[in-house]
Amino acid sequence: MSKKQKIGFSSLAADYFQLHPQEKLEKQPTKKGEPVSIGLPCELGEEKRISLKPEAVSVLINNGLDVKVESNAAKYSKYTDKEYSDAGAKIVYSHKEAFETDIVLKISPPTLEEIEYMKPGKALISALQTAILDSEYFKALNKKEITALAYNLIQDKVGGLPLVRAMSEIAGSTVMLIAAEYLSSTNNGQGIILGGITGVPPTRVVILGAGTVAEYAARTAMGLGAEVKIFDNHIYKLRRLKERINQPNLFTSSLDSAVLSEALSRADVAIGAIRSEGSRAPVVVTEEMVANMKPNSVIIDVSIDQGGCFETSEMTDHASPAFRRYDVIHYCVPNIASRVARTATSAISNIFTPIFMQIVELGGIDEMIFSNKWFAKGVYSYRGGLTNKNLANKYNLHYKNLDLIIAASI
């Protein structure tokens, strides 16, 4: 872009802010010499992961960050308060105090009460789970002028979604372990092994979607000797998956209703792993298809956090993860990676550590947003307005154009 073009765009941004004074950027940097503080609160409900392991906390503190960890926040990941304290973190015993930092880093979106704990104008990084959120959540963020980022929208420098990829790898490997549990006699399943042995027909697995979850689920299932069929409407994804797995007996198909229906009627396990760029995953398996599946077969709908891709799916939790419909076992827990909290914590921590190192180097979360487009992709709310147009339209809330905000800061 030429210098002349840059000036023209900056002028356009300036005109925009003159017409909309509420959009005007007002930086609130930390005081000189005051470290950026991060809060790691306990997760409410059934979420068992935490975003930073003690080793990562030690690195960040040694590079100028201040970290507060709520007592027992990492107990399900099997990290102790002493490990965090030895790493240099301050252990706090008040849930409220863990939110009184420059950046709150957590897994699940905060409750309305937890948003009230936060200081005005500060930042939040958590998952954005639109299936369980309503307009009151976004209004509460706007009221406090919180800058909110969704870790499932933050990109890397080549346009990938590193946190989604990591959790999808875990979920893909874990779903087959879950399927093995529910196929067993101890869970009143079919009483069959997941995979195959000499002289016995292999387990039949159908996977919907050809992304990361499908790749790791297929690798695990085929490694155990199962027969795997993958369905997706994107041929390039199916081709890429076949190249990565490199197994000649891997069956792939577009989402043809007749072929899919026949495959499901013979399947022992069906995995739903179709993701949508919109707010809801497409429903590709009808109630009639489910009714025609074998008794005691297993459905695991990984897409349930986006509504699910089976018509019979209903969101469940780790306390009561499964239900039966048409004598088919349905497992519809949205945070499958939470079953292996320590592994998931390590994966998340490995991604966030270099991000926070860069935040320290640049001087704060705003500077990070203004300097890195891949990081700015995760912003869905900025100081009193939603920067995600789809969310703003859905909830009829004030929309801010983040590109114009960034342009005005140059």
DAJO-V716420 format. One record per residue. N is the residue number from 1. PSI is psi in radians with two decimals (* if undefined). Layout:
# DAJO-V716420
<<N:PSI> <N:PSI>>
This chain:
# DAJO-V716420
<<1:2.33> <2:2.85> <3:-0.64> <4:-0.74> <5:-0.72> <6:-0.77> <7:-0.72> <8:-0.74> <9:-0.67> <10:-0.66> <11:-0.71> <12:-0.75> <13:-0.72> <14:-0.73> <15:-0.70> <16:-0.79> <17:-0.46> <18:-0.63> <19:-0.48> <20:1.37> <21:-0.41> <22:-0.28> <23:-0.14> <24:2.33> <25:2.26> <26:1.73> <27:2.48> <28:1.22> <29:2.73> <30:2.74> <31:2.59> <32:2.22> <33:-0.21> <34:2.14> <35:2.63> <36:2.31> <37:2.48> <38:2.39> <39:2.29> <40:1.56> <41:2.87> <42:2.49> <43:2.40> <44:2.80> <45:-2.46> <46:0.04> <47:2.25> <48:-0.07> <49:2.83> <50:2.75> <51:-0.36> <52:2.30> <53:2.86> <54:-0.67> <55:-0.67> <56:-0.70> <57:-0.73> <58:-0.77> <59:-0.79> <60:-0.73> <61:-0.69> <62:-0.30> <63:0.29> <64:0.08> <65:2.73> <66:2.18> <67:2.24> <68:2.26> <69:2.18> <70:2.45> <71:2.32> <72:0.28> <73:-0.46> <74:0.38> <75:-0.57> <76:-0.37> <77:0.04> <78:0.63> <79:2.45> <80:2.82> <81:-0.64> <82:-0.67> <83:-0.69> <84:-0.67> <85:-0.75> <86:-0.48> <87:-0.17> <88:-0.01> <89:2.70> <90:2.14> <91:2.15> <92:2.58> <93:0.14> <94:2.24> <95:-0.66> <96:-0.74> <97:-0.55> <98:-0.32> <99:-0.12> <100:1.02> <101:3.00> <102:-0.68> <103:2.19> <104:2.16> <105:1.97> <106:3.09> <107:-1.16> <108:2.63> <109:2.52> <110:2.70> <111:2.98> <112:-0.66> <113:-0.70> <114:-0.61> <115:-0.65> <116:-0.51> <117:-0.46> <118:2.62> <119:2.51> <120:2.46> <121:0.11> <122:-2.99> <123:2.65> <124:2.32> <125:2.05> <126:-3.13> <127:2.67> <128:1.81> <129:1.51> <130:-0.39> <131:-0.41> <132:0.08> <133:2.71> <134:-3.09> <135:-0.51> <136:-0.59> <137:-0.85> <138:-0.60> <139:-0.67> <140:-0.72> <141:-0.77> <142:-0.69> <143:-0.65> <144:0.01> <145:0.77> <146:2.39> <147:1.98> <148:2.32> <149:2.46> <150:2.13> <151:-0.38> <152:0.01> <153:-0.24> <154:2.26> <155:2.97> <156:-3.07> <157:-0.22> <158:0.24> <159:0.09> <160:3.00> <161:1.54> <162:-0.68> <163:-0.68> <164:-0.75> <165:-0.82> <166:-0.80> <167:-0.54> <168:-0.66> <169:-0.78> <170:-0.83> <171:-0.74> <172:-0.72> <173:-0.64> <174:-0.57> <175:-0.58> <176:-0.52> <177:-0.67> <178:-0.78> <179:-0.71> <180:-0.67> <181:-0.82> <182:-0.20> <183:-0.30> <184:2.77> <185:-0.51> <186:-0.38> <187:0.37> <188:0.59> <189:-2.77> <190:-0.33> <191:0.58> <192:2.73> <193:2.54> <194:1.97> <195:-2.39> <196:2.65> <197:2.95> <198:2.24> <199:-0.02> <200:2.31> <201:2.49> <202:2.78> <203:2.46> <204:2.19> <205:2.25> <206:2.26> <207:2.22> <208:2.10> <209:2.63> <210:0.65> <211:-2.68> <212:-0.76> <213:-0.80> <214:-0.73> <215:-0.85> <216:-0.56> <217:-0.75> <218:-0.74> <219:-0.79> <220:-0.82> <221:-0.79> <222:-0.53> <223:-0.50> <224:-0.12> <225:0.21> <226:2.76> <227:2.16> <228:2.33> <229:2.26> <230:2.32> <231:2.34> <232:2.59> <233:-0.14> <234:1.83> <235:-0.62> <236:-0.58> <237:-0.73> <238:-0.73> <239:-0.76> <240:-0.71> <241:-0.74> <242:-0.67> <243:-0.69> <244:-0.75> <245:-0.61> <246:0.86> <247:2.05> <248:-0.42> <249:0.17> <250:2.12> <251:2.27> <252:2.61> <253:2.67> <254:2.96> <255:1.16> <256:2.14> <257:-0.75> <258:-0.80> <259:-0.75> <260:-0.78> <261:-0.73> <262:-0.72> <263:-0.71> <264:-0.60> <265:-0.39> <266:-0.11> <267:2.57> <268:-0.54> <269:2.36> <270:2.21> <271:2.17> <272:1.96> <273:0.68> <274:2.15> <275:2.63> <276:2.53> <277:-0.27> <278:-2.67> <279:-0.24> <280:2.46> <281:2.57> <282:2.44> <283:1.94> <284:-0.21> <285:2.03> <286:2.91> <287:-0.64> <288:-0.70> <289:-0.73> <290:-0.74> <291:-0.46> <292:0.00> <293:2.84> <294:2.53> <295:2.44> <296:0.21> <297:2.92> <298:2.28> <299:2.23> <300:1.92> <301:1.61> <302:-0.38> <303:0.17> <304:-0.46> <305:-0.24> <306:0.36> <307:-0.34> <308:2.64> <309:0.11> <310:2.36> <311:-0.44> <312:0.01> <313:2.47> <314:2.38> <315:2.32> <316:-3.03> <317:3.10> <318:-0.44> <319:-0.64> <320:1.35> <321:-0.36> <322:2.66> <323:2.90> <324:2.42> <325:2.16> <326:0.61> <327:0.39> <328:2.28> <329:2.20> <330:2.20> <331:1.96> <332:0.89> <333:2.22> <334:-0.55> <335:1.14> <336:-0.65> <337:-0.36> <338:-0.30> <339:-0.48> <340:1.20> <341:-0.67> <342:-0.76> <343:-0.78> <344:-0.71> <345:-0.75> <346:-0.73> <347:-0.78> <348:-0.76> <349:-0.69> <350:-0.51> <351:-0.72> <352:-0.49> <353:-0.92> <354:-0.50> <355:-0.80> <356:-0.51> <357:-0.68> <358:-0.61> <359:-0.73> <360:-0.79> <361:-0.67> <362:-0.41> <363:0.05> <364:3.02> <365:-0.67> <366:-0.80> <367:-0.61> <368:-0.75> <369:-0.78> <370:-0.44> <371:-0.31> <372:1.91> <373:-0.61> <374:-0.61> <375:-0.68> <376:-0.38> <377:-0.41> <378:-0.21> <379:2.18> <380:-0.16> <381:2.30> <382:1.89> <383:1.07> <384:0.05> <385:2.57> <386:2.36> <387:0.02> <388:1.92> <389:-0.65> <390:-0.73> <391:-0.76> <392:-0.75> <393:-0.72> <394:-0.71> <395:0.11> <396:0.88> <397:2.84> <398:2.34> <399:2.34> <400:2.35> <401:1.86> <402:-0.57> <403:-0.68> <404:-0.60> <405:-0.79> <406:-0.71> <407:-0.67> <408:-0.35> <409:-0.22> <410:*>>
